[in-house]
Amino acid sequence: MFDGESPRGVVAFIWPFQALKKVKKSGFVLSLENTCATTCEYKGLGTHNNARICMVKSWTELENVRGFVLWNTTANGQAKHTSETVAHEEFRFWRWYHLDKNIRAEQVTAEHCQEYIAFRMVTPARNKTRPPHPDTIRSIRNRLKVYWDYLVMIGYVESNPWLNVKGPRSEVRYVEPPTDDQITEILQAAGRVGRNPRMKARNKAIVFFLVHTGVRCNELVRLTRSDIQNPDGSIRHRAKVYGKGSKERLVGVNEPTRLVLAEYLDQRIDVSEHAFIGGDGYPISNVLVRSMMQRVKAELNRVSRNPMKTLGTHDLRRWHFNKMASIGVPYNQIKEVGGWSTDSAMRHYIYFGTADVAAKNHSELDLTKAERLGQSAD
């Protein structure tokens, strides 16, 4: 990961991590100087486009990043690429406050963080012509907050300056869910996708479970037999799922879904504890589910008069909770079943057709908890 260190501690860091081996194969040489500048020399092979050079003046900073990636992937259970994305954002922030502002980590305040947010809001991203979307800026804020929590945990800084930093607000974007007729066609198409009867039964069971429970894709792939089956082998009326942060919750399983799940599990001859497995016997992944959804969309568009442009697991999740809202299920109950911790996250799923109707129905979500309790008392 590191090519060397100068007498004054100037270190060159190559991002992404995977690019270092390719760079070394190409004869890439770093001449480390005693300043914060690095001379990149190529042995007649041209510019290497897969690597970006980030200058880091402190070896401690590199050790902190390496420690964060290791901690976040092991103790925190995050994917490695997610940890590396956070680390890359920290390097951008480090270059801003250390090289541009000439301040140390312990001197960074919430005002500096807010100034950095303002800087990123008007600065186009790499290879982009316009500034990032407000949602991207909020993701940057969240990544840096996680990293500086780690610095507080290891005692590198006393407090996290990102705790009370606010990101930009953006209007709620409503995505219209599939219609009831489209959902019927999706369920029918799922049973025709697969290279053998067992794979067709599995794909049908997956789509039925997504449609009628509203679970997320990563929650689906983590299901085990004990989560959906009783000890006697029958399908449970309330399945156990593990959401973000491994939070456990129960979701209702209706009769049609229980029938297709039982049909699929009866065809299984393996001893795997996972609820859904691939053709190789290993548990399914998010990538496999998304690929299967694309094949379902292709099969649906082949026979349907109303083809769909896109189809993903969140479209099925959006339809499920809009159906719950349309039949009068209370918002707090929808939020509990959906696994959302805030009302703002739920706003992206509930669709009411027109802006006026949406504003009227979402006015309930704008009430504070105290106001809701006061209304219920009246």
C-alpha positions in Angstrom: 0.0 0.0 0.0 2.9 2.3 0.7 5.9 2.8 -1.6 8.2 4.5 0.9 8.8 7.3 3.4 11.1 10.3 3.2 13.3 11.6 6.0 10.6 14.1 7.0 7.8 11.5 7.0 6.2 12.4 3.6 4.4 9.3 2.4 2.7 8.6 -0.9 -0.6 6.7 -0.8 -2.1 5.1 -3.8 -5.8 4.8 -4.2 -7.6 2.5 -4.7 -5.7 -0.2 -2.8 -6.1 -2.7 -5.7 -4.3 -0.4 -8.1 -0.9 -0.7 -6.4 0.0 -4.1 -7.8 -0.9 -3.0 -11.3 1.1 0.2 -10.9 4.2 -1.6 -9.8 3.9 -4.0 -12.7 3.9 -1.0 -15.0 7.2 0.2 -13.6 5.7 3.1 -11.7 8.2 4.9 -9.6 7.6 7.5 -6.8 10.4 10.0 -6.0 9.6 11.2 -2.5 10.8 14.7 -1.7 11.2 16.5 1.6 8.1 18.6 0.8 4.4 17.9 0.4 5.0 17.4 -3.4 5.6 14.1 -5.1 7.3 13.6 -8.4 5.8 10.7 -10.4 8.1 9.2 -13.0 7.0 6.7 -15.6 9.4 4.5 -17.5 8.1 5.3 -20.9 4.7 3.6 -20.2 2.4 6.6 -20.1 0.0 7.8 -17.4 -1.6 5.1 -15.3 -5.3 6.0 -15.1 -6.4 3.5 -12.5 -4.5 5.1 -9.6 -4.8 8.4 -7.8 -2.0 9.8 -5.7 -3.0 11.2 -2.3 -0.2 12.9 -0.3 -0.2 12.3 3.4 2.4 14.0 5.6 1.9 12.0 8.8 2.6 8.3 9.1 0.1 8.4 12.0 -2.7 9.4 9.6 -2.0 6.4 7.5 -2.0 4.1 10.5 -5.3 5.6 11.6 -6.9 4.9 8.2 -5.5 1.3 8.1 -6.8 0.8 11.7 -10.2 2.1 10.8 -10.6 -0.1 7.7 -9.5 -3.2 9.8 -11.9 -2.2 12.7 -14.8 -1.3 10.5 -14.6 -4.6 8.5 -14.1 -6.9 11.5 -15.6 -5.4 14.7 -18.3 -3.3 12.9 -19.1 -5.9 10.2 -19.0 -3.5 7.2 -17.9 -4.5 3.8 -14.3 -3.7 2.9 -15.2 -1.5 -0.1 -17.5 0.5 2.2 -14.7 1.1 4.7 -12.3 2.1 1.9 -14.9 4.6 0.6 -15.0 6.2 4.1 -11.2 6.2 4.2 -11.0 7.9 0.8 -13.4 10.6 1.9 -11.2 11.2 5.0 -8.2 11.7 2.8 -10.0 14.4 0.9 -11.0 16.0 4.1 -7.4 15.7 5.4 -6.0 17.4 2.4 -8.5 20.2 2.8 -7.9 21.0 6.5 -4.2 20.1 6.7 -2.8 21.3 3.4 -5.2 24.1 2.6 -6.1 25.3 6.1 -2.8 24.3 7.8 -4.5 23.0 10.9 -4.1 19.7 12.8 -6.7 17.1 13.5 -7.1 18.2 17.2 -7.8 21.8 16.0 -10.7 20.8 13.7 -14.0 22.3 14.9 -17.6 22.1 13.8 -17.2 25.4 12.0 -14.4 23.9 9.9 -16.6 20.9 9.1 -19.5 23.1 8.1 -17.1 25.1 5.9 -15.9 21.9 4.3 -19.5 20.9 3.5 -20.0 24.3 1.9 -16.8 23.7 -0.1 -18.0 20.3 -1.3 -21.4 21.6 -2.3 -19.9 23.9 -4.9 -17.0 21.7 -6.0 -17.7 19.3 -8.9 -16.8 15.7 -8.2 -14.0 14.0 -10.1 -14.8 13.7 -13.8 -18.1 15.6 -13.2 -19.3 18.9 -14.5 -21.7 19.8 -11.7 -21.6 19.8 -7.9 -22.8 16.7 -6.0 -26.4 16.1 -5.1 -27.5 17.0 -1.6 -28.0 13.3 -0.8 -24.3 12.7 -1.7 -23.2 15.6 0.5 -25.1 14.0 3.4 -23.5 10.7 2.7 -20.1 12.4 2.9 -21.1 14.0 6.2 -22.1 10.5 7.6 -18.9 8.9 6.4 -16.7 11.5 8.1 -18.8 11.3 11.3 -18.2 7.5 11.4 -14.4 7.9 10.9 -14.0 10.6 13.5 -16.0 8.5 16.0 -13.3 6.0 15.5 -10.6 8.6 16.1 -12.3 9.5 19.4 -12.5 5.8 20.3 -8.8 5.3 19.9 -8.0 8.5 21.7 -6.5 10.4 18.7 -8.9 13.3 19.2 -10.9 14.3 22.3 -14.3 15.0 20.6 -16.0 14.5 17.2 -16.5 17.8 15.5 -19.0 16.2 13.0 -21.6 15.3 15.6 -23.8 18.4 15.2 -22.9 19.3 11.6 -26.0 19.5 9.4 -26.1 18.5 5.7 -28.1 20.2 3.0 -31.8 19.5 2.8 -33.4 18.3 -0.4 -37.0 17.8 -1.4 -38.6 14.4 -0.9 -38.5 12.5 -4.2 -41.5 10.3 -4.8 -41.1 7.3 -7.0 -44.4 5.9 -8.3 -44.7 2.2 -7.3 -45.8 -0.5 -9.7 -49.5 -1.0 -10.3 -51.5 -4.0 -9.0 -51.6 -5.4 -12.6 -47.9 -5.1 -13.0 -47.3 -6.9 -9.6 -49.6 -9.7 -10.8 -47.5 -10.0 -14.0 -44.3 -9.9 -12.0 -45.4 -12.8 -9.8 -46.4 -14.8 -12.9 -43.1 -14.1 -14.7 -41.0 -15.1 -11.7 -42.3 -18.7 -11.9 -41.1 -18.9 -15.5 -37.5 -17.8 -14.8 -34.9 -20.5 -14.1 -33.0 -23.3 -15.7 -34.7 -26.1 -13.9 -37.9 -26.6 -11.8 -36.1 -26.0 -8.5 -34.6 -22.7 -9.6 -38.0 -21.6 -10.9 -39.6 -22.5 -7.6 -36.8 -20.6 -5.8 -37.2 -17.5 -7.9 -41.0 -17.5 -7.5 -40.6 -17.9 -3.7 -38.1 -15.0 -3.6 -40.4 -12.6 -5.5 -43.5 -13.6 -3.6 -41.6 -13.0 -0.3 -40.3 -9.6 -1.4 -43.8 -8.5 -2.7 -45.8 -9.6 0.3 -43.4 -8.8 3.1 -41.6 -5.7 1.9 -38.2 -6.8 3.2 -35.0 -5.4 1.8 -32.7 -7.4 -0.5 -29.9 -7.7 2.1 -32.5 -8.9 4.7 -33.7 -11.6 2.3 -30.3 -13.1 1.6 -29.6 -13.4 5.4 -32.7 -15.5 6.0 -32.3 -19.0 7.5 -34.7 -21.9 7.6 -35.4 -21.3 11.3 -36.4 -17.7 10.4 -39.3 -18.8 8.2 -40.0 -22.4 9.4 -41.5 -23.8 12.6 -39.8 -26.8 14.2 -42.3 -29.1 12.6 -41.4 -27.8 9.1 -44.4 -25.7 8.5 -44.0 -22.1 7.3 -44.3 -19.5 10.0 -47.0 -16.8 9.9 -44.5 -14.2 11.0 -41.0 -14.5 9.7 -38.0 -13.2 11.5 -35.7 -10.8 9.6 -32.6 -8.8 10.6 -32.4 -5.3 9.2 -29.8 -2.5 9.3 -27.6 -2.8 12.3 -28.8 -6.4 12.8 -32.0 -5.2 14.3 -34.5 -8.0 14.6 -38.2 -7.6 13.6 -41.1 -9.8 12.6 -43.0 -9.5 9.3 -46.2 -11.1 8.3 -46.3 -13.9 5.7 -49.6 -14.4 3.9 -51.1 -17.7 2.7 -49.9 -17.5 -1.0 -46.4 -16.8 0.1 -46.4 -19.6 2.6 -47.6 -22.0 -0.2 -44.8 -21.1 -2.6 -42.2 -21.2 0.2 -43.3 -24.7 1.2 -43.3 -25.8 -2.5 -39.7 -24.6 -2.9 -38.4 -26.0 0.4 -40.0 -29.4 -0.4 -37.8 -29.6 -3.5 -34.6 -29.0 -1.5 -32.5 -32.1 -0.9 -29.5 -30.2 0.7 -28.9 -29.7 4.4 -28.1 -26.0 4.2 -29.6 -23.8 6.9 -30.0 -20.9 4.5 -33.5 -20.2 3.3 -32.5 -19.5 -0.3 -29.5 -21.0 -2.0 -28.0 -20.9 -5.5 -27.4 -23.7 -7.9 -24.0 -24.4 -6.3 -25.5 -24.9 -2.9 -24.1 -21.7 -1.4 -26.5 -18.9 -0.1 -27.7 -16.4 -2.5 -26.2 -12.9 -2.7 -27.5 -9.4 -3.4 -26.0 -9.6 -6.8 -27.8 -12.8 -7.6 -31.1 -11.4 -6.5 -30.7 -8.3 -8.6 -29.6 -10.4 -11.6 -32.7 -12.6 -11.2 -34.9 -9.5 -11.0 -33.5 -8.3 -14.4 -34.4 -11.7 -15.9 -37.9 -11.4 -14.4 -38.3 -8.0 -16.0 -37.1 -9.4 -19.4 -39.6 -12.2 -19.2 -42.4 -9.8 -18.2 -41.6 -7.4 -21.0 -41.6 -10.3 -23.5 -45.3 -11.1 -23.0 -46.7 -7.9 -21.4 -48.4 -5.1 -23.3 -47.1 -2.6 -20.7 -43.4 -3.2 -20.5 -41.5 -1.9 -17.4 -38.3 0.2 -17.8 -36.8 -0.7 -14.5 -37.5 -3.4 -11.9 -35.7 -3.8 -8.6 -36.3 -5.2 -5.1 -37.1 -1.7 -3.8 -39.9 -1.3 -6.4 -41.6 -4.4 -4.7 -40.9 -2.9 -1.3 -42.4 0.4 -2.3 -45.6 -1.3 -3.7 -46.0 -3.3 -0.4 -46.0 -0.3 1.9 -48.0 1.8 -0.4 -50.6 -0.9 -0.3 -50.5 -0.9 3.5 -51.0 2.9 3.5 -53.9 2.7 1.0 -55.9 0.3 3.2 -55.5 2.6 6.3 -52.6 1.0 8.2 -51.3 3.6 10.7 -48.0 5.2 9.9 -46.2 4.1 13.0 -47.1 0.5 12.3 -45.8 0.8 8.7 -42.6 2.3 10.0 -42.2 -0.6 12.5 -42.9 -3.3 9.8 -40.6 -1.6 7.3 -37.7 -1.3 9.7 -37.3 2.5 9.4 -35.9 4.4 12.4 -37.1 7.8 11.2 -40.2 9.2 9.4 -38.0 11.0 6.8 -36.7 7.6 5.5 -40.3 6.3 5.1 -41.3 9.4 3.1 -39.3 8.1 0.1 -41.6 5.0 -0.1 -45.2 6.2 0.5 -46.7 7.6 -2.7 -50.0 9.4 -2.9 -50.2 10.3 -6.6 -50.3 14.1 -6.8 -48.2 16.7 -5.0 -51.3 18.2 -3.2 -52.5 14.8 -1.9 -48.9 13.9 -0.9 -48.5 17.1 1.1 -51.8 16.6 2.8 -51.1 13.0 3.8 -47.5 13.7 4.8 -48.6 16.5 7.1 -49.1 13.8 9.8 -45.5 12.8 9.5 -44.4 16.4 10.2 -46.0 16.3 13.7 -43.6 15.9 16.6 -43.9 13.0 18.9 -45.3 15.3 21.7 -47.9 16.7 19.3 -49.0 13.2 18.4 -49.3 12.2 22.0 -51.3 15.3 22.7 -53.7 14.6 19.9 -54.2 11.0 21.1 -54.9 12.3 24.7 -57.6 14.6 23.3 
